[in-house]
Amino acid sequence: MKIGQPLRSIFVEPLELPVGAPAGEAVPQPATVLETKTGGDLAAQAMNIPDYVRPMVGWRVWKLHPSGLRSLNGEPWLPAEPLAAACKLLGGRPAMAAHPAPARECRCGVYAAKSFAELRRTGYDRYGVHGEVCLWGTVVEHETGWRGEYAYPKHLVLPLNLLPRDMGRRQRLLKMLTAYGSEIALAAKQGAVPLWDKCSGFNATAVDLLIEQCQSWHEGRRQQRQIQPGDRLAVLSRGIGVVKRVAGECVYAQLEGRSILKTERRHIAWHGGNMRWEANCSEVTNA
């Protein structure tokens, strides 16, 4: 993500970590993250007065994976655990000494745009689930974005076209996403529709939208799969013909120049592997 030139480095230590643990689970306190970084020695951090006590909030994109959210580079984001940045550029830059991420002189860190408009300008919003992300620890501000040391999703917006078509798979996906404790919304034609938050649970209006979209898609598929004149019809043991006419529940087909045969819709089934309609000869009669 292109976020322009670096402007300054700041230190952000939230009074409460923005980690959306599900209700009833303990949320780690700021010292927990610092202890992880310093090995338990907080003496150096004690003199580092934070510039901000609230996280920086930016916009970014995640990929949907059955196991959870992932960065576009494949980095997993785990529920109720902040993502800690690490520099992965040192192998290609031998002149730069090892350093904690993000360094102002490097390109490491967790990236975010300063606004959704900026995220859209870069085109990244098309690559997956977009939303707000909280950044804290050492944060490098750029002209149009941020690079953070620690990060956690604050708000997720799900494009409907990225969701599975059947409701069962959608339910499994939503169960996985609610484990993050982050607010979830649907990107619909009328704008972002709130779907879930850890205080109120699921929004009935958004759930109805999910169900209606599934039903509409399946109805469209059903209509596409209705037999029509010109379709191929294989009558098992008799040959393959072409549908000539469909009248109510009756289907008339001509098999390889022979006489017209008649059968009922309920005796015909679509065979996806053969890409044709098929019927048993015992259910077909001469018209």
C-alpha positions as CSV (number, residue, x, y, z in Angstrom):
1,M,0.0,0.0,0.0
2,K,1.4,3.4,-1.0
3,I,1.0,5.9,1.9
4,G,3.5,8.6,0.9
5,Q,6.5,9.9,2.7
6,P,7.0,9.5,6.5
7,L,6.2,12.5,8.6
8,R,6.9,11.6,12.2
9,S,7.1,8.7,14.7
10,I,4.8,8.7,17.7
11,F,4.3,6.4,20.7
12,V,0.8,5.3,21.4
13,E,-0.1,3.5,24.7
14,P,-3.9,3.0,25.0
15,L,-5.4,3.1,28.5
16,E,-7.2,-0.1,27.4
17,L,-6.1,-2.3,24.5
18,P,-8.5,-2.3,21.6
19,V,-8.6,-6.1,21.4
20,G,-12.2,-7.2,20.9
21,A,-12.2,-10.3,23.0
22,P,-15.7,-12.0,23.1
23,A,-17.9,-11.2,26.1
24,G,-16.7,-13.0,29.2
25,E,-13.1,-13.4,28.1
26,A,-10.3,-11.4,29.7
27,V,-8.7,-8.7,27.6
28,P,-4.9,-8.4,28.0
29,Q,-3.8,-5.1,29.5
30,P,-1.2,-2.8,27.9
31,A,1.6,-4.1,30.1
32,T,1.1,-7.6,28.6
33,V,2.1,-6.4,25.2
34,L,5.1,-4.4,26.5
35,E,6.3,-7.4,28.5
36,T,6.1,-9.5,25.4
37,K,8.3,-7.0,23.5
38,T,10.8,-6.3,26.3
39,G,11.0,-9.7,28.0
40,G,9.3,-8.3,31.1
41,D,11.7,-5.4,31.7
42,L,9.5,-2.3,31.6
43,A,12.1,0.1,33.0
44,A,13.0,1.5,29.5
45,Q,9.3,1.8,28.6
46,A,8.4,3.5,31.9
47,M,10.3,6.7,30.8
48,N,8.6,6.7,27.4
49,I,5.7,9.0,27.9
50,P,3.1,8.2,25.3
51,D,2.1,10.9,22.8
52,Y,-1.5,9.4,22.7
53,V,-3.5,7.2,25.1
54,R,-5.9,6.2,22.4
55,P,-5.0,4.1,19.3
56,M,-4.6,5.6,15.9
57,V,-7.5,4.4,13.7
58,G,-6.9,3.7,10.0
59,W,-8.4,1.7,7.1
60,R,-7.1,-1.5,5.6
61,V,-8.2,-4.7,3.8
62,W,-8.2,-8.4,5.0
63,K,-8.7,-11.6,3.1
64,L,-11.3,-14.1,4.3
65,H,-9.9,-17.5,5.2
66,P,-11.8,-20.4,6.8
67,S,-9.4,-20.1,9.8
68,G,-9.8,-16.3,10.2
69,L,-8.7,-13.0,8.8
70,R,-5.5,-12.6,6.9
71,S,-3.4,-9.8,5.5
72,L,-3.1,-9.7,1.7
73,N,0.4,-11.2,2.1
74,G,-1.1,-14.2,4.0
75,E,-0.2,-13.0,7.6
76,P,-2.9,-14.5,10.0
77,W,-4.8,-12.2,12.4
78,L,-5.9,-14.2,15.4
79,P,-9.0,-13.5,17.5
80,A,-8.4,-11.6,20.8
81,E,-4.7,-11.2,20.0
82,P,-3.0,-8.1,18.6
83,L,-0.9,-8.5,15.5
84,A,2.7,-7.6,16.3
85,A,4.7,-6.2,13.4
86,A,8.2,-7.6,12.6
87,C,10.6,-6.4,9.9
88,K,10.9,-9.0,7.1
89,L,13.0,-6.8,4.9
90,L,16.4,-7.3,6.6
91,G,17.4,-10.2,4.4
92,G,17.4,-7.9,1.4
93,R,18.9,-4.9,3.1
94,P,22.2,-6.1,4.8
95,A,23.2,-2.5,5.4
96,M,20.4,-2.0,7.9
97,A,20.8,-3.3,11.4
98,A,18.1,-5.4,13.1
99,H,15.4,-3.1,14.5
100,P,12.0,-3.3,16.0
101,A,9.1,-2.5,13.6
102,P,8.2,-0.1,12.4
103,A,11.3,1.9,11.8
104,R,11.0,5.3,10.1
105,E,13.8,4.6,7.7
106,C,12.4,1.2,6.8
107,R,9.1,0.0,5.2
108,C,8.1,-2.5,7.9
109,G,5.0,-2.3,10.1
110,V,1.3,-2.9,9.9
111,Y,-0.1,-0.6,7.2
112,A,-3.3,1.4,7.1
113,A,-4.7,4.3,5.1
114,K,-5.9,7.4,7.0
115,S,-9.4,7.3,5.5
116,F,-11.7,5.0,3.5
117,A,-11.5,7.5,0.7
118,E,-7.8,7.1,0.6
119,L,-8.1,3.3,0.7
120,R,-10.5,3.4,-2.3
121,R,-8.1,5.7,-4.2
122,T,-5.4,3.1,-3.9
123,G,-7.8,0.4,-5.1
124,Y,-7.2,-1.9,-2.2
125,D,-10.8,-1.9,-1.1
126,R,-11.5,-4.3,-4.0
127,Y,-9.3,-7.0,-2.7
128,G,-11.3,-8.3,0.3
129,V,-13.0,-7.3,3.5
130,H,-12.3,-3.7,4.4
131,G,-12.6,-1.9,7.7
132,E,-11.1,0.1,10.4
133,V,-8.0,-1.0,12.3
134,C,-6.5,0.2,15.6
135,L,-2.7,0.9,15.7
136,W,-0.6,1.4,18.8
137,G,2.9,1.1,20.2
138,T,5.3,2.8,17.9
139,V,3.4,4.3,15.0
140,V,5.0,6.1,12.0
141,E,2.7,8.7,10.4
142,H,2.9,9.1,6.6
143,E,1.2,11.6,4.3
144,T,-1.8,9.4,3.6
145,G,-1.5,6.5,6.1
146,W,0.2,4.8,9.1
147,R,2.6,2.0,9.9
148,G,2.0,0.5,13.3
149,E,3.7,-1.8,15.8
150,Y,0.6,-3.4,17.1
151,A,-2.8,-3.7,15.3
152,Y,-6.3,-5.1,15.8
153,P,-9.4,-4.9,13.7
154,K,-12.0,-2.4,15.0
155,H,-14.8,-2.6,12.4
156,L,-15.3,-5.0,9.5
157,V,-17.4,-4.3,6.4
158,L,-18.3,-7.4,4.4
159,P,-19.1,-7.0,0.7
160,L,-22.1,-9.3,-0.1
161,N,-20.4,-10.6,-3.3
162,L,-17.6,-12.1,-1.2
163,L,-19.9,-14.1,1.0
164,P,-20.7,-17.8,0.4
165,R,-24.0,-18.4,-1.5
166,D,-25.6,-20.8,1.0
167,M,-26.7,-19.8,4.4
168,G,-24.9,-22.7,6.2
169,R,-21.5,-21.6,5.0
170,R,-22.4,-18.0,5.8
171,Q,-23.3,-18.9,9.4
172,R,-19.9,-20.7,9.8
173,L,-18.1,-17.6,8.4
174,L,-20.0,-15.2,10.7
175,K,-19.2,-17.4,13.7
176,M,-15.6,-17.2,12.8
177,L,-15.7,-13.4,12.4
178,T,-17.6,-12.7,15.6
179,A,-14.8,-14.4,17.6
180,Y,-12.8,-11.2,17.0
181,G,-15.3,-9.1,18.9
182,S,-15.1,-6.4,16.3
183,E,-18.2,-4.6,14.9
184,I,-19.4,-6.1,11.6
185,A,-21.4,-4.5,8.9
186,L,-22.6,-5.5,5.4
187,A,-21.7,-3.4,2.3
188,A,-25.1,-3.1,0.7
189,K,-26.5,-0.8,-2.1
190,Q,-28.0,1.4,0.6
191,G,-24.7,1.7,2.3
192,A,-23.1,-0.1,5.3
193,V,-25.8,-2.0,7.3
194,P,-24.8,-2.9,10.9
195,L,-24.8,-6.7,11.2
196,W,-23.2,-7.6,14.6
197,D,-21.6,-6.1,17.7
198,K,-20.6,-7.8,20.9
199,C,-23.1,-5.8,23.0
200,S,-26.3,-6.2,20.9
201,G,-25.5,-9.3,18.9
202,F,-27.0,-9.7,15.4
203,N,-29.1,-7.0,13.7
204,A,-32.4,-8.6,12.4
205,T,-32.5,-6.3,9.4
206,A,-29.1,-7.3,8.2
207,V,-29.8,-11.0,8.8
208,D,-32.9,-10.7,6.7
209,L,-30.8,-9.1,4.0
210,L,-28.4,-12.1,4.1
211,I,-31.3,-14.6,3.9
212,E,-33.1,-12.7,1.1
213,Q,-29.9,-12.5,-1.0
214,C,-29.4,-16.3,-0.6
215,Q,-33.0,-17.0,-1.6
216,S,-32.7,-14.6,-4.6
217,W,-29.5,-16.3,-5.8
218,H,-30.9,-19.8,-5.5
219,E,-34.2,-18.7,-7.2
220,G,-32.1,-17.3,-10.0
221,R,-30.2,-20.5,-10.3
222,R,-33.4,-22.5,-10.3
223,Q,-34.8,-20.4,-13.1
224,Q,-31.6,-20.7,-15.1
225,R,-31.9,-24.5,-14.7
226,Q,-35.4,-24.7,-16.1
227,I,-35.5,-26.7,-19.3
228,Q,-36.1,-24.5,-22.4
229,P,-36.5,-25.1,-26.2
230,G,-33.1,-25.7,-27.8
231,D,-31.7,-27.5,-24.7
232,R,-30.2,-30.9,-25.1
233,L,-32.2,-33.8,-23.7
234,A,-30.7,-37.3,-23.3
235,V,-33.3,-40.1,-23.1
236,L,-31.3,-42.9,-21.6
237,S,-31.0,-46.0,-23.9
238,R,-32.7,-44.1,-26.7
239,G,-30.3,-41.2,-27.6
240,I,-29.8,-37.5,-27.4
241,G,-32.2,-35.0,-28.8
242,V,-33.3,-31.3,-28.8
243,V,-36.2,-29.8,-26.8
244,K,-38.7,-28.5,-29.3
245,R,-41.4,-27.2,-27.1
246,V,-42.3,-26.8,-23.4
247,A,-46.0,-26.5,-22.5
248,G,-46.8,-26.3,-18.8
249,E,-45.5,-29.5,-17.2
250,C,-45.0,-31.3,-20.6
251,V,-41.7,-31.3,-22.5
252,Y,-41.5,-32.3,-26.2
253,A,-38.2,-33.3,-27.7
254,Q,-37.0,-34.7,-31.0
255,L,-34.4,-37.4,-31.0
256,E,-32.0,-37.4,-33.9
257,G,-34.6,-36.8,-36.6
258,R,-37.1,-39.3,-35.2
259,S,-40.6,-38.6,-34.1
260,I,-41.4,-36.2,-31.2
261,L,-41.2,-37.6,-27.7
262,K,-43.1,-36.4,-24.7
263,T,-42.3,-36.5,-21.0
264,E,-43.1,-34.5,-17.9
265,R,-40.8,-32.0,-16.2
266,R,-40.7,-34.0,-13.0
267,H,-39.1,-36.9,-14.9
268,I,-36.2,-34.7,-16.2
269,A,-33.1,-33.8,-14.2
270,W,-30.1,-31.7,-14.9
271,H,-26.7,-33.6,-15.1
272,G,-24.0,-31.1,-14.4
273,G,-21.2,-33.4,-15.4
274,N,-22.7,-34.0,-18.8
275,M,-24.1,-30.5,-19.1
276,R,-27.4,-31.7,-20.3
277,W,-30.9,-32.7,-19.2
278,E,-31.6,-36.4,-18.8
279,A,-34.7,-38.6,-18.5
280,N,-35.3,-42.3,-18.2
281,C,-36.8,-43.9,-21.3
282,S,-39.6,-45.6,-19.2
283,E,-41.0,-42.1,-18.5
284,V,-41.0,-41.0,-22.2
285,T,-43.8,-41.6,-24.7
286,N,-44.4,-40.7,-28.3
287,A,-46.2,-37.4,-28.7
